[in-house]
């Protein structure tokens, strides 16, 4: 089974990389840009037939390595 995991900074966490990207785009003439935040995207394939077990495994991967739960949120989607 394949999953997509999107990791984003929590709303209250400052995003300096997003700010740099936003400022650069504005400098390039894209003045209608309201805001931009940077995140991470993972595509994960697990060797599991049971969807509930597969989601648990992907969630465990997120909690153990892929996500810093203090400053990041994540969302798991089946592909």
C-alpha positions as CSV (number, residue, x, y, z in Angstrom):
1,X,0.0,0.0,0.0
2,X,1.1,3.5,-0.8
3,X,0.7,6.5,1.4
4,X,1.5,10.2,1.1
5,X,2.6,12.0,4.3
6,X,2.6,15.8,4.4
7,X,4.5,17.5,7.2
8,X,4.0,21.1,8.0
9,X,5.1,23.4,10.7
10,X,2.5,24.1,13.3
11,X,0.7,27.5,12.7
12,X,2.4,29.2,15.7
13,X,5.9,28.2,14.6
14,X,8.0,30.7,12.8
15,X,8.9,29.6,9.2
16,X,12.2,31.3,8.2
17,X,12.6,29.3,5.0
18,X,9.0,30.1,4.0
19,X,9.7,33.8,4.7
20,X,12.8,33.7,2.5
21,X,10.9,32.0,-0.4
22,X,8.0,34.5,0.0
23,X,10.3,37.5,0.0
24,X,12.1,36.2,-3.1
25,X,8.9,35.6,-5.0
26,X,7.7,39.2,-4.1
27,X,11.1,40.5,-5.3
28,X,10.4,38.6,-8.6
29,X,7.3,40.6,-9.1
30,X,4.7,38.2,-7.6
31,X,3.1,41.0,-5.5
32,X,-0.2,39.2,-5.0
33,X,1.4,36.5,-2.8
34,X,-0.3,36.6,0.6
35,X,1.8,33.9,2.4
36,X,3.8,30.8,1.9
37,X,5.0,28.1,4.3
38,X,7.5,25.3,3.6
39,X,7.0,21.7,4.5
40,X,8.0,18.2,3.7
41,X,6.4,15.5,1.5
42,X,7.0,11.7,1.7
43,X,5.6,8.9,-0.4
44,X,5.8,5.7,1.5
45,X,5.0,2.2,0.3
46,X,4.6,-0.5,2.9
47,X,4.3,-4.3,2.4
48,X,1.0,-4.7,4.2
49,X,-2.4,-5.9,3.0
50,X,-4.4,-4.6,6.0
51,X,-5.0,-0.9,5.6
52,X,-5.4,-0.3,9.4
53,X,-2.1,-2.0,10.1
54,X,-0.4,-0.1,7.2
55,X,-1.6,3.2,8.6
56,X,-0.3,2.3,12.0
57,X,3.1,1.5,10.6
58,X,3.3,4.7,8.7
59,X,2.1,6.7,11.7
60,X,4.8,5.0,13.8
61,X,7.4,6.0,11.1
62,X,6.2,9.6,11.4
63,X,6.4,9.6,15.2
64,X,9.8,8.0,15.4
65,X,11.7,9.8,12.7
66,X,9.9,11.8,10.0
67,X,8.1,14.4,12.2
68,X,9.3,16.6,15.1
69,X,6.0,16.6,17.0
70,X,7.0,19.6,19.0
71,X,6.9,21.9,16.0
72,X,5.4,19.9,13.2
73,X,2.0,18.5,12.3
74,X,1.5,15.7,9.7
75,X,-1.3,14.2,7.6
76,X,-1.3,10.7,6.2
77,X,-3.3,9.9,3.0
78,X,-3.6,6.7,1.1
79,X,-2.5,6.9,-2.5
